[in-house]
Amino acid sequence: MSVIFESVIKVNPMDYGWYIELTDTVDGRVATCKNLDEFEKKMQEFGNDYGGNIDEVKWSADENVSPEVINEIRIGLDNYKEEASK
């Protein structure tokens, strides 16, 4: 069994911010993450059910998400990875 998570970047029409919809494709759980801290916590929480062994995270973004938002999230995730490797 492959453990695959899907992360979709979406725009919140109510406050014009962004969020990430994280889906565990194994059991169908979905979490709405309003920031990268929430995303990292949910990734860890979901991943703990599989001993931390996540095979793949598939990323996508809705059509209305700007390149600036995608870049902001990419840089933020790179920073998390850098901190984790220290």
Secondary structure, DSSP 8 states (H G I E B T S, - for coil): ---EEEEEEEE-TTTS-EEEEEEETTT--EEEESSHHHHHHHHHHHHHTTTT---EEEEEE-TT--HHHHHHHHHHHHHHHHHHT-
